[in-house]
């Protein structure tokens, strides 16, 4: 055989390994998502930063009040009282607190940021209040602090645009009983609020990233659903790192792995996130995610670029070589069949991955949650878009990665940032 036949065989083998990894992650998720986690002894502070009213805001916030967890504090934090989320949170607190198991519910105002992202500023504000709760009385007129705020052992973080099941916090805290686990994390799964093509594509592209998570070394924490021990947070100096960072999850993941600890993915913490998006917003979102990754964790960005490029070249480049081979080799000769097998194997591999991730999401999103008929239809529409259009969305994903290779400025939740380094950013505009 010629040298290029060995390359073709290596490409085919690599795709079989990719499918094996996807199947392994699929089996891992199905083994874990139904388990009962009754380890409720560690006191946990659940911190939810809010900015504006996300889609299905009330339902999302209510899911945090409804956690079946015996020992947790629930703190919401905004940058400014003028944020529309503040008044809505106050109403929801009055309505939902009496039936909640949360030992303490607070709505805090963090003020504007100067040296880190507004989200991280809000998180650190809450963390410092937990470390020295006496400061809270001095700076704000709020209810007297509860004794429950003492002795917090776990910090849990969630975004206001996700809706979680009742045992979400129990599952999120569970992996932290292992000393080698630095951070436990779930991930989001976008459910289109409208079945416009841009929203369907957002769900499909995000699903490709979600599929990489499992019992693997590729795991990265996701800030919208993650938890860490207070002791680990302090020992690794996360407060200092965050004080000049844009990304909470990538910086935490990088530090945890550098310390020789694991990032544990928790399948039961795959959370529904309702989204309706335009094409412009889709491209802005895609570029922003990968630009933050490029600055915060360059190796992860290079992995994303090369893997996206490889999957696209395998299908489209392989198809081009197969057309060329029809003129160079005899039909159905061994040389021709080897080259023809490359695009076919890549297509079947990517189709298999799309089916596996959608089957996984169908099970995880419907378990332990009340799913409406409209939501079922949206999930089915997103599933169809992913399975039927996977070969196109790979091109779109690659375009996001390539676009993120240029520039250092992003807009996130109405605030513009310039990223100078992993722990050096400039807030350009949009301060509360």
N, C-alpha and C positions, 0 to 999 in steps of 0.2 A: 504493500500500500504506500501511497505517497504521503508526505508529511501532513498535508491538509486533511487527510482522512483520519489521522490520529487526533487532530484538533476537533474534528466533527464528533468523533467517539467520546472525547473528553467533555465536550459540550453536552452531549446526550447524558452522560453519566452524572454531570453536575446537576442537571434538571431532575434526574431521579432522586438525587440527594435532597434537593429543595422540596420535592413532593413529600419525601420521607419526613423532613423536618416539620412541614405543615401538618402532616397527619399526626405526628408526635404531639404537637401543640394542641391539635384538635382533641386527641384522646386525653391529654392532661386536663383540658378545660372540662370535659364531660365527667371526668373522675372526681373533680373538686367542687363543682358549682352547687351540688345538692347537699353537701355535707353540713352537719349541724355543728356550729361553733358556740360552745357554751362557756367559754373562758372569759368571764366578764369581771374579773377581779381588779384589773388595772384601771386606775382612774384616767380617763381620756378627755382631753380638751379638743372638741371639734370646732375648727375655725373656718368660717365661710366668708371670704371677701366678696363684696357685691359692688357693682357699678352699673346703674341703669336697670331697667326691667327686661330681663331675658324672656324669650318665648316660654310660655307655660311657667312663669315665675312662681305663681302661687303653688302649683303642684310640686315644683322642684323643692321649694322651701319647706313645704309640709312634709316631704319625705324625710327631711333631717329631724323634724320634731317627732316623727313616728318610729324612730329607731328602737328596736327591741334589745336595748343594752342598759344594764342596771347601774352604770357608774360613769356617766359622761356629762360634760359641760357643753353647752351649745352657745357659741359666740359668733355673731354676725358683725362685720365691720365694713364701713363705708369711708370714703375720703372726706365727704362733706355732707352736712345735713340737708343741703339743697338737692342732693341726689334723690331722684324719685323713688329709689329703692328704700330709702330711710323711712319714709312715712308708711310705705307698704309693709316693711318689716315690723314696725311698731304695731300696726293693726294685726298682723299675723301672730305676733308674740302674745298679744292680749287674747286672741281667739284660741290659739293652739297650745299654749303653755300648760293649762290645767290638765290636759290629757296626756302630756308628754312625760316620758321617763327621765328627761334631762334634769339633772340636779340644779342647774343654774342656767338661765338664758339671759344673754346680754346683747345689746346693740351698741356698738362702739363707733366713734368717729375718730379717724386716724390723722386727718389733715393731709396736705399735699406732700408729695415726695420731692427730694432734691437730688439724690445720688443713686437711686435704684428705681426699679419699676414701681408703679403705684400699687400693684398687687403685692409685691414683696414688702413694701413699706407697710401696708395694712397687716400683713402676717406678722412682721416683726413687732409692730405696735402691740398686737395681742400677746405675743410671746413675752415681751418685756413686762406687760401687766401681770401675766401669770408668774413671772419671776419675782416681781415686786408689786403685789396687788395694792399696796398702800398708795402708790402713785395715782391709781385710778380715781380715788376719792378726791385727791387734790386737784385733778384736772377736769373732771366732769361731774355733772349733777346726775347721778344715776342711783339705782337702788343700792342699799348697803351690800357689801360683798358677802357672799355666802361662805361658810366654812368649807364647802365642797371644793373651792378653788385651791385649797392647800393640797399638796401631795400629788399633783398631776404627774403621771409617769409617761403618758403617750400624747404626742401631738398628732392630730389627724387634720387633714386639709381637704376641702371640697370646693368645687366651683358652683356658682349659683345657677348655671345653665344645665345641670344634670339632675335626673330624677332617679333615686336609688331605691332598692328594695329594703324591707324592714330589717333584715339581718346583715345589711351592707357593712355597718361599723364592726359587728362581731367578726366577720370574715376579714376585714381590713386589718384589725388588730392581731388576729390569730398568728400570722407568721412571725411576729416580733418576739415570740417566746423563745425562738432559736437565736443563740448568741451570734451566729454568723450572718443573720439577716439584718442588714442596715436600714432598709426601707421597704415597706410593702406598698404595692400600688395596684390600682385597677386601670381602666382606660375608658374612653368614651366610644359610643356608637351612635352616629348621627342618624336620626329618624326624620325624614323630610316632612315639614309642615305643609308644604305644597309640592306636588309632583312635577314641578318644573325641572327641566333637564339639569340646570346648574346644581340644584339641591340634591338630585339623584347622584350626580357625579361626585359631589362632596362626600356623600355617604360611601360610595364605592372606593374612592381614593383613600379615605381614612381607614376603610376596612382592610386594605392591603397592609397598612402599617400595624393595625391591631393584630393581624395574623402572625406577626413576628414574635409576639409575646407568648411566653410559656415557661417551661422549666429549662431555660436556656441562658447563655451568657449574653444574648442580645438584648435582654430586658433593659428598659429605661423607665424610670419613674415618671408618672404623669401627674402634674400638680393638681389637677381637678379631682383626684381621688387617691390620696397617698397618706401614709402614716409612718412616724419615726419615733423611737424612744427619746425622751427628753435627755437622758444620759448620753446617748449617741450624738444627738444634736449639739450638745455642749462640748463633748469631747472632741468632735471633729471641727469645731469652730464654725459651724454653719451660720451663726448670727453675723460674724465678721464677713464671711464670704457673701452672704445675701445682701449686706448693707451697701454693696456697690454692683450688684448683679441685675440683669434683666429677667433671666429665667430662673424660677425657683426649682423646677424639677430637674433640668439638665445639670445645673450646678450641684444639686444634692446628689444626683446619680454619679457624677464624676468623682465627687469627694468620697462617697461611700465605696465605690469600686477601688479607688486609689488606696483606701485603708484596708483592702482585702476582704471586704464584706459583700454580701449579695443584695441585688435588687430582686425582690420576690414579686412575681405577677400573681394576682388573685383573681381567678376567672369569675367568681361570684360578684366581684366589684366592677364588672363591665357595666357601665351606666348609660342609660338612654339620654341623649341630648337632642332636643327638638330644634330643627334648623330650617329656615327659609332664606335662600341666598341668591343673589344675582351673579352673573358671570364675572362682573367686575369685582365683587366681593370675594368670589371664589379664587380668582387669581391673586388678589391681595392677601387672602388667608394662606394660600399655598406658598407664596413667596415668603411671607412673614415667618411661617413655621420653619422653613429650611434655612432662612437667613439667620434666625436665632440659633439654629443648630450649628451652622457654619462658624459662627463667632464663639459659641459656648463650648461645643465639642467637635472640633474639626474632623477627627477620625470618624465619628458617626456620620458627618456630612459626606465625607469621601466614600464611605460604605454605601450610603444612599445613592450617591451619584453613580458609582460603578455598578451597583446591582440593578439600578433602573436602566442604565445604558445597556447592560448585558442582556436583560430581558427583552428590550426593544430590538437590539441587534439580532438576537436569537431568532425572533419571529420574522422581522422584515429583512434583515441581512441574509438570514438563512433561506428565505423565499427567493431573494434575488439570486443567490448562488445556485439554488435548485433550477431556476430558469436557465441560468448560464450552463449548468451541467447537462441540460437536454441537448445542447448543441455540441458539447465536448465529448460526452460518453454515449455509448449505446444504451438505448432504452432498457431498463430493468437489469442493467449490469450491476455488479456489486458496488463499483465506484459511484454510480448514479444513485443507488438506493441509500448508501450511507449519507450522502449529501442531502437527499430528499428527506431523510428521517429527521434532520435537525429542526427545520421549522415545524414539522408535524409534532415532534416530541415537545418542543417549547409551547406550542399551542395547547396540546393536551395537558401539559403540566400546569399552565396558567389557568386553564379551565377547571382542572381538578382543585386547584387552590381556591378558586372563587366559590366552587360548590361547597368545599369544606368550611370556609369561613362563614358563609351564609347559613349553613346548617348549624354551626356553632352558635351564631348570633340568635337564630330562631329559638333555640333552647334556652340560652342564658337570659335573653331579654324578657321572655314570657314567664320565667319561673319566679314565683314569689311577688309578682306585681299584677295589678289589675290592668289589663290591656284592652283598650276600647276597640271597637270595630274599625274606626278610622285609623287607629294606630296599626292595626293588623294589615290594613290595605297599604299603608305607607311602607311598612316593613317589606311586604311582598313586592311593591313597586321598586324599592331600592335593591332587593335581591335580584329581580329580573334585570335591572340596569347593570348590575355588577356582572352577572353571569353572561349576559348577551354582549356586553360592551367591554369586557376586560381587556381585549386586544387594543382598543382605542384609548382607554384610560391610562394604560401604561405610557403612551406617548405624552399624555397630559401631565402625568406625574413627573416625567423626565423634564418637561418644560418648566415645571415649578422649581425643580432642583437647579436647573441651568440658570433661570432668572435670578435665583438667590445668590449666585456667584458674583453678582455685581451690586455695588452700593452697600451702605451701612445704615440706612435710615428706614424706619418702619413706623406705622401708625397702629396702635393697639388700644382698643377701648377708648378711642377719641384722643389719645395722647401720642405725640410724636417723640420718638427716641432716636438717638444716634448711638450705634454700638461701636465703641472704640476697642473693646476687648471683653473677655469673659467676665471680668469684674470691674469694668470701667465703661459707664454709659453717660450720656448727656441727655437731660430732659429738655426737649426743644420748645414744646408748646403744649397747651391743653391742661395746665395745672388746674385743679379744682379751685 
